[in-house]
Amino acid sequence: MEWTDDGIVLGIRRHGESSAVLELLTREHGRHLGLVRGASGKRMRPVLQPGNTVRAIWRARLDEHLGMYAIDGLTLRAAELMSAPHGAYGVTHLAALARLLPERDPHEDMYLRLEQALDDFADAGGAAVHIVRFELAILAELGFGLDLESCAATGETTDLIYVSPKSGGAVSRSAGAPWADRLLPLPQFLRESEEEHGWSDQDLADGFRLTGLFLLRHVLEPRGQGHSDAREAFINAVARARARLARA
């Protein structure tokens, strides 16, 4: 068995003295592991860092085997990502989210979303928007997508400012007014283009509250898990970065 694919490094764990088991989210083969020989060498260490994009050749005698990776670096963004606290925590959290995907099932859209997020991670607020959207996409990929396109009560497609915490459906301003205190805010950047409208600190907080609730309920708690420590650390790092920017 052999295939070649592009992959984003999610993590790596030592195996023996000089080898390591590498976990990738690949474009066509999904989340996939393989053994890399010489992983601790000077040439490979900078390549096998979370957040980097690599070209991987995977070989195994049988498809169900762990197999071996031959790796070449394509986009080595890890050093830049790890230079800021929000980058380091964000990459760790994104990897934890990607691990929710079934192993070896293709998820090309999630690969592209992850790559886009990592390529646009320099600004803390923008990175937060990418992560909220990635969390929404993970929910949808796992069969728990939220319906944010039309009002769950009236079918309206405009002035959607709430989300029902029960159904996960959007609710319009007029339909939700009597129950506003029971509904979740739908942040503007999930309704409109952030390039045109931007986002506030409250928008980011509302976004993480929204995705966090449904991730816990539908995905994490049924597996006996909670949110990763990196998620909270990322949210705090973003808040600090934006506060420094506001003071500058």
Buried (B, 14 or more C-beta within 10 A) or exposed (E): EEBEBBBBBBBBEEBEEEBBBBBBBBBBBBBBBBBBBEBBEEEBEEBBBBBBBBEBBBBBEEEEEEBBBBBEBBBBBBEEBBEBBBBBBBBBBBBBBBBBBEEEEBBEEBBEBBBEBBEEBEBBBBBBBBBBBBBBBBBEBBEBBBEBEBBBBEEBEEEBBBBBBEEBBBBBBEBBEEEEEEBBBBBBBBBEEBEEEEBEBEBBBBBBBBBBBBBBEBBBEEEEEEBBEBBBBBBEBBBEBBEEEEEE
